[in-house]
Amino acid sequence: MVPEEAARIRLAWPDVGREELDVIAEVIESGMLTMGVRVPEFEAELARVCETRHAVAVSSGTAALHLAVLALGLEPGDEVIVPAYTFPATANVVALSGLKPVLVDVDPATMNLDPAQVEVGPRTRAILAVHLFGRPARLEELPDLPLIEDAAGALGARRGGRVCGSLGLAACLSFHPRKIVTTGEGGAVTTDDDRVADAVRELRHHGWRGDDMPSPGLNYRLADLLCAIGTTQLRRLDTLLAARTRIAAAYAERLRDLPVVLPEADEGDVHGWQAYVVQVDRRDDVLAALRAEGIEAQIGTYALPLLGAYSDQGFFSGAEYAYEHALALPFHTRLTESELDRVAEALGRQL
Ligand SMILES: Cc1ncc(COP(=O)(O)O)c(C=O)c1O
């Protein structure tokens, strides 16, 4: 087929349909679009899936990170360790909380925080570790400090037998449409810690504690409409993960003889498959060539030291390597065999 005539292959396509339409109709007919019964219902389902005592729904993954960091109750200028290669929100929320994000390099092979490079200083108070693209990070090798998991893309993933989202003091999830479970925009904090859960609940709702407001908060609530969509999706999580795992295996089968590094999880882990991110040489050329063929590929994510906000933190070879090589391929449950063939063939022509 002439490339110009080929149908676009979308980067992402949320797995939503009839069931979600039906629950949206129910919520609209109930006349209760926010702060109704759908929020606790969604939170209970999420806590069950993440095997935590609490789940608090908020308006985005970024909001979840922001509130989890605020709930630590740190002093201005305290330091939080953040990987140098991640979606910028991970570090932004630390900076915007009056704290200092201290970047630590990633292992270019896993693209996750490299525990061997973490140095604990006199003001280091916490670690914000990311399970990037759904690959569980090696959290047990980190120093013993309060740990927040950025599990934005790790719903359904497991480190050893344990569920990502339950491995630290708190974890932050995202329900953006590129995630396995989506509510359009949305997020949540999961935790076993009553104090953290209470703090996040208050902070997402202006700081209200009953009739009083002991300290200021925000409006980071997630509407009932969106929670209803989320509950429907969460009940299908196993099926959604199985479908994404199948697509990942189908890519691996097609790409295994090409000079490309394929994504994987450590032995014994379950990958959450938020995205299918390979590493290739000449990434920018390959990305441009795929896009010219109607294939919506994308970079992996960002090397924070290459952004103005974090350019004062020095040079991070692992993050720069990951930034220059990572390539996200179209990844969703509607991809057909022939679309997977097209992506693999287009990639093969460039390598
Ligand atoms: C690792 C990571 N953290 C945080 C976020 C922010 O989530 P949201 O887009 O829901 O605010 C994302 C979103 O892509 C992410 O990938």
Ligand as a Chemical Component Dictionary entry (heavy atoms), coordinates in Angstrom:
data_LIG
# 
_chem_comp.id                   LIG 
_chem_comp.type                 NON-POLYMER 
_chem_comp.pdbx_formal_charge   0 
_chem_comp.three_letter_code    LIG 
# 
loop_
_chem_comp_atom.comp_id 
_chem_comp_atom.atom_id 
_chem_comp_atom.alt_atom_id 
_chem_comp_atom.type_symbol 
_chem_comp_atom.charge 
_chem_comp_atom.model_Cartn_x 
_chem_comp_atom.model_Cartn_y 
_chem_comp_atom.model_Cartn_z 
_chem_comp_atom.pdbx_ordinal 
LIG C1 C1 C 0 5.310  8.368  35.179 1  
LIG C2 C2 C 0 4.164  9.353  35.160 2  
LIG N1 N1 N 0 3.913  10.087 36.242 3  
LIG C3 C3 C 0 2.894  10.967 36.271 4  
LIG C4 C4 C 0 2.074  11.160 35.187 5  
LIG C5 C5 C 0 0.993  12.187 35.268 6  
LIG O1 O1 O 0 -0.294 11.632 35.135 7  
LIG P1 P1 P 0 -1.511 12.528 34.601 8  
LIG O2 O2 O 0 -1.317 12.723 33.131 9  
LIG O3 O3 O 0 -2.732 11.696 34.918 10 
LIG O4 O4 O 0 -1.508 13.801 35.356 11 
LIG C6 C6 C 0 2.291  10.418 34.034 12 
LIG C7 C7 C 0 1.436  10.630 32.870 13 
LIG O5 O5 O 0 1.688  10.243 31.781 14 
LIG C8 C8 C 0 3.374  9.484  34.019 15 
LIG O6 O6 O 0 3.630  8.765  32.938 16 
# 
loop_
_chem_comp_bond.comp_id 
_chem_comp_bond.atom_id_1 
_chem_comp_bond.atom_id_2 
_chem_comp_bond.value_order 
_chem_comp_bond.pdbx_ordinal 
LIG C1 C2 SING 1  
LIG C2 N1 SING 2  
LIG C2 C8 DOUB 3  
LIG N1 C3 DOUB 4  
LIG C3 C4 SING 5  
LIG C4 C5 SING 6  
LIG C4 C6 DOUB 7  
LIG C5 O1 SING 8  
LIG O1 P1 SING 9  
LIG P1 O2 DOUB 10 
LIG P1 O3 SING 11 
LIG P1 O4 SING 12 
LIG C6 C7 SING 13 
LIG C6 C8 SING 14 
LIG C7 O5 DOUB 15 
LIG C8 O6 SING 16 
# 
